[in-house]
Amino acid sequence: MRATQWMGKDHVEVNEVPDPRLLNDRDAIVKVTSTAICGSDLHLYDGFIPTMKKGDILGHEFMGEVVEVGKGVGNLRVGDRVVVPFPIACGACTACERGLFSVCENSNPNAGMAEKLWGHSPCGIYGYSHLVGGYPGGQAEYARVPFADVGPLKVEDDLTDEQVLFLTDIFPTGYMGAEMCDISPGDVVAVWGAGPVGLFAVASAKMLGAERVIAIDRFGYRLDKAREAGATDVLNYEEVDVLDALNELTAGRGPDGCIDAAGLEATHPTTAVDAYDRAKTAVMAETERPHALREAIMACRNGGTVSIVGVYGGLMDKFPVGSLMNRSLTVRTGQAHVHRYLKPLYEKIRDGEIDPTFLISHTLPLDRAPEGYRMFRDKEDNCTKVVLKP
């Protein structure tokens, strides 16, 4: 089969690789009909996530048709159309029973590796380094789906791939980011990063009842998309001082909820600050550029909530812990527990509450994945989201 492979920093290729096969009775094989490049895939592309190996198959946002099932999979049949959540979860451990699917205790075969960096291991993730299992990803013609009796959601043919594909990751991730803010009527929510997750966080905050949603980015076309998603205000951080602007918009209080949807490769308009973090990450003295997170903490109102759904991998410098502690802030974070959001968000799409296709800017054949990665990373041609068709 054809698959997108990580070949080194800034280098992906689409090559012939062996077809996947069933390895466990709870496995299924899915013929991929649509897959997408995630913003967090760019962290792999840019070399920020350790333990990648040359030839690893990328991709954790995919859906398709079931073509083979293990004898332990009773909920799926050959021919079923499914979306596959990016966390690989067993469904039976303590974490899964509590709905914390992205920290499943049984799906990461390299748990010992993750424990050395993070203290405890999260779940396994498709196509996202050996730190989280080394599972082949879904930017391919076929994919093996472990614990297929737990993860995939069957979807009807009345909706297109493009309408349901983002249930795999970015819609639940953005929704969870907004949900963690415990939004009440009249609340103001600010979202750092108007990429795919940030745009779904904006849309979700509005769905959950926020009165004002403020999107923060530096690209005009992304801020335009944020308005389309429901943002009442937008801030270009290269044109305004974000902290001053947020205080002005909130009568000096700060937003009730602050969502970091930017993650570890954030940029800063002050050259010296940006250069400081770029220099430290270049020599691995830190692994993150946490400009957005620092700002979200400093901006949040006293007693408010900082919600982190942008991806971070390791260690950061100059973290404003004093602001957190002295101002009674709550921090909530995590990889999305996608399984628990699949059905409710699927119904929101079917009921017409949201049309996720607004996000898609480019649809390419799988063989053009290298072009898609470069375009997405470099913000070429007003790129907001690339869908790949095997």
Buried (B, 14 or more C-beta within 10 A) or exposed (E): BBBBBBBEEEEBBBBEBEEBEBEEEBBBBBBBBBBBBBBBBBBBBBBBBBBBEEEBBBBBBBBBBBEBBBEEBEEBEEEBBBBBBBBBBBBEBEBBEEEBBBBBBBBBBBBEBBEEBEEEBBBBBBBBBBBBBBBBBBBBBBBBBBBBBBBBBEBEEEBEBBBBBBBBBBBBBBBBBBBBBBBEEEBBBBBBBBBBBBBBBBBBBBBBEBBBBBBBBBBEBBBBBBBEBBBBBBBBBEEBEBEEBBBEBBEEBBBBBBBBBBBBBBBBBEEEBBEBBEEBBEEEEBBBBBBBBBBBBBBBBEEBBBBBBBBBBBBBBEBBEEBBEEBEBBBBBBBBBBBBBBEEBBEBBBEEEBEBBBBBBBBBEBBBBBBBBBBBBEBEEBBBBBBBBB
